[in-house]
Amino acid sequence: MSELVRLIKKYPNRRLYDTKTSAYITLGDVKELVLKFEVFKVVDAKTAEDLTRSILLQIILEEETGGMPLFSSDLLSGFIRFYGSAMQGMLGKYLENNMKTFVDFQGKLQEQSRTVYGPGDNSHMQADFWAQFLNFQQPAMQNMMTAYMEQSKKMFQSMQDQLQTQTRTMFTGFQFNPEEPEQK
């Protein structure tokens, strides 16, 4: 394993061991690694199975139960419905790309706030800036997000149409008419 990736081992007693610091750590410590953009991998100490996703999901579960949830029940239900469907992989990539776009947008706004407030630790001012920005720009942001979602919806529909067309083209030799019942 590359030295750039921090290795964390999970033992059968559920404890996490950070090989970089040679110490046991908690899920809270792993959350801090995520917040600091540290690259790490969690593996089962016995089998070397990659458990990184499982640990990240545990952190999300703790966050969801600990305060104001990020995911609504409807959203989570929608996620569950995609498991096992042909679109599962596409949804994951779609969400990943949208998260990257959102993070890039947030980074640009933070950079602009540094320009306004100056360098240094201005996290309190940035929080105020965000609150004011969202308060005044909420309707514009909602319109922008609505337009973005509509565009995404159209793109998704276009992809589905293309898949249907490609499928029909592949199976042109088969006699199939969905409006007429099959005759025996």
C-alpha positions as CSV (number, residue, x, y, z in Angstrom):
1,M,0.0,0.0,0.0
2,S,1.2,3.5,-0.8
3,E,2.6,5.5,2.0
4,L,0.4,8.4,0.9
5,V,-2.7,6.4,2.0
6,R,-3.1,6.3,5.8
7,L,-3.9,2.7,6.9
8,I,-6.4,2.1,9.6
9,K,-7.0,-1.4,10.8
10,K,-10.3,-2.6,12.3
11,Y,-10.0,-5.4,14.8
12,P,-12.6,-8.0,15.8
13,N,-13.3,-6.1,19.0
14,R,-14.5,-3.2,16.8
15,R,-11.6,-1.0,17.6
16,L,-9.8,1.1,15.0
17,Y,-6.0,1.2,14.9
18,D,-4.2,4.0,13.1
19,T,-0.9,2.6,11.8
20,K,0.5,6.1,11.3
21,T,0.1,7.2,14.9
22,S,0.3,3.7,16.3
23,A,-2.8,4.4,18.4
24,Y,-6.4,3.3,18.7
25,I,-8.8,5.9,17.3
26,T,-12.6,6.5,17.3
27,L,-15.1,7.2,14.6
28,G,-14.9,10.8,15.6
29,D,-11.1,10.7,14.8
30,V,-11.9,9.2,11.4
31,K,-14.4,12.0,10.8
32,E,-11.7,14.5,11.5
33,L,-9.5,12.8,8.9
34,V,-12.3,13.2,6.4
35,L,-12.7,16.9,7.3
36,K,-9.0,17.4,6.9
37,F,-9.1,15.7,3.5
38,E,-6.6,13.0,4.6
39,V,-6.5,10.0,2.3
40,F,-7.0,6.8,4.3
41,K,-8.2,3.3,4.0
42,V,-9.8,1.1,6.7
43,V,-9.2,-2.6,6.4
44,D,-10.2,-5.6,8.5
45,A,-7.1,-6.5,10.5
46,K,-7.7,-10.3,9.9
47,T,-8.9,-10.5,6.3
48,A,-7.5,-7.2,4.8
49,E,-11.0,-6.6,3.4
50,D,-11.6,-2.9,2.6
51,L,-14.0,-1.5,5.1
52,T,-13.7,2.2,4.3
53,R,-17.2,2.6,2.9
54,S,-18.7,0.8,5.9
55,I,-16.9,3.1,8.3
56,L,-17.9,6.2,6.3
57,L,-21.5,5.0,6.4
58,Q,-21.3,4.6,10.2
59,I,-20.1,8.2,10.5
60,I,-23.0,9.4,8.3
61,L,-25.5,7.3,10.4
62,E,-24.1,9.0,13.6
63,E,-24.4,12.4,12.0
64,E,-28.0,11.7,10.8
65,T,-29.1,10.6,14.3
66,G,-27.2,13.2,16.2
67,G,-28.7,16.4,14.9
68,M,-30.5,17.9,12.0
69,P,-30.5,15.2,9.3
70,L,-29.2,15.9,5.8
71,F,-31.3,13.1,4.2
72,S,-35.1,13.0,4.3
73,S,-37.0,9.8,4.5
74,D,-38.2,10.3,0.9
75,L,-34.6,10.7,-0.3
76,L,-33.4,7.6,1.6
77,S,-36.4,5.6,0.3
78,G,-35.5,6.7,-3.3
79,F,-31.9,5.5,-2.8
80,I,-33.1,2.1,-1.6
81,R,-35.3,1.7,-4.6
82,F,-32.3,2.1,-6.9
83,Y,-30.4,-0.8,-5.4
84,G,-30.5,-3.7,-7.7
85,S,-31.8,-1.7,-10.6
86,A,-30.0,-1.2,-13.9
87,M,-29.7,2.5,-13.0
88,Q,-27.9,1.9,-9.7
89,G,-24.4,2.6,-11.1
90,M,-25.6,5.6,-13.0
91,L,-27.2,7.1,-9.9
92,G,-24.1,6.8,-7.9
93,K,-22.0,8.5,-10.6
94,Y,-24.6,11.2,-11.0
95,L,-24.6,11.9,-7.3
96,E,-20.8,11.9,-7.1
97,N,-20.6,14.4,-10.0
98,N,-23.2,16.6,-8.5
99,M,-21.4,16.6,-5.1
100,K,-18.2,17.6,-6.8
101,T,-19.9,20.4,-8.6
102,F,-21.5,21.6,-5.3
103,V,-18.1,21.5,-3.5
104,D,-16.4,23.4,-6.3
105,F,-19.2,26.0,-6.1
106,Q,-18.7,26.3,-2.3
107,G,-15.0,26.6,-2.8
108,K,-15.4,29.5,-5.2
109,L,-17.7,31.3,-2.8
110,Q,-15.2,30.7,0.1
111,E,-12.4,32.1,-2.1
112,Q,-14.5,35.2,-2.8
113,S,-15.2,35.6,0.9
114,R,-11.4,35.5,1.5
115,T,-11.0,38.2,-1.1
116,V,-13.6,40.3,0.8
117,Y,-12.5,39.6,4.4
118,G,-8.8,38.9,3.8
119,P,-6.7,35.9,4.6
120,G,-6.4,34.2,7.9
121,D,-8.9,32.4,10.2
122,N,-12.1,34.1,9.3
123,S,-14.4,31.1,9.7
124,H,-16.8,33.1,11.8
125,M,-17.0,35.8,9.2
126,Q,-17.4,33.2,6.5
127,A,-20.3,31.6,8.4
128,D,-21.9,35.1,8.6
129,F,-21.2,35.6,4.9
130,W,-22.9,32.3,4.1
131,A,-25.9,33.1,6.3
132,Q,-26.3,36.5,4.7
133,F,-25.7,35.1,1.2
134,L,-28.2,32.4,1.6
135,N,-30.7,34.7,3.2
136,F,-30.6,37.2,0.4
137,Q,-29.9,34.8,-2.4
138,Q,-32.2,31.9,-1.4
139,P,-34.8,32.6,-4.1
140,A,-32.1,32.9,-6.8
141,M,-30.3,29.8,-5.5
142,Q,-33.6,27.9,-5.5
143,N,-34.3,29.0,-9.1
144,M,-30.7,28.1,-10.1
145,M,-31.1,24.6,-8.5
146,T,-34.5,24.1,-10.0
147,A,-33.1,24.9,-13.5
148,Y,-30.2,22.6,-12.8
149,M,-32.5,19.8,-11.7
150,E,-34.7,20.3,-14.8
151,Q,-31.6,20.2,-17.0
152,S,-30.5,17.0,-15.2
153,K,-33.9,15.5,-15.6
154,K,-33.9,16.3,-19.3
155,M,-30.4,14.8,-19.7
156,F,-31.5,11.7,-17.8
157,Q,-34.6,11.3,-20.0
158,S,-32.5,11.7,-23.1
159,M,-30.2,9.0,-21.8
160,Q,-33.2,6.7,-21.2
161,D,-34.5,7.4,-24.7
162,Q,-31.1,6.6,-26.2
163,L,-31.0,3.3,-24.4
164,Q,-34.4,2.4,-25.6
165,T,-33.5,3.3,-29.2
166,Q,-30.3,1.3,-28.9
167,T,-32.2,-1.7,-27.5
168,R,-34.8,-1.6,-30.2
169,T,-32.0,-1.4,-32.8
170,M,-30.2,-4.4,-31.3
171,F,-33.4,-6.5,-31.3
172,T,-34.9,-5.4,-34.7
173,G,-35.2,-9.1,-35.8
174,F,-37.5,-10.0,-32.9
175,Q,-41.3,-9.6,-33.4
176,F,-42.5,-7.6,-30.4
177,N,-45.4,-5.2,-30.2
178,P,-46.2,-4.2,-26.6
179,E,-49.7,-3.0,-27.5
180,E,-50.8,-6.4,-28.9
181,P,-51.2,-9.4,-26.7
182,E,-49.1,-12.4,-27.6
183,Q,-51.0,-14.9,-29.6
184,K,-50.6,-18.7,-29.1
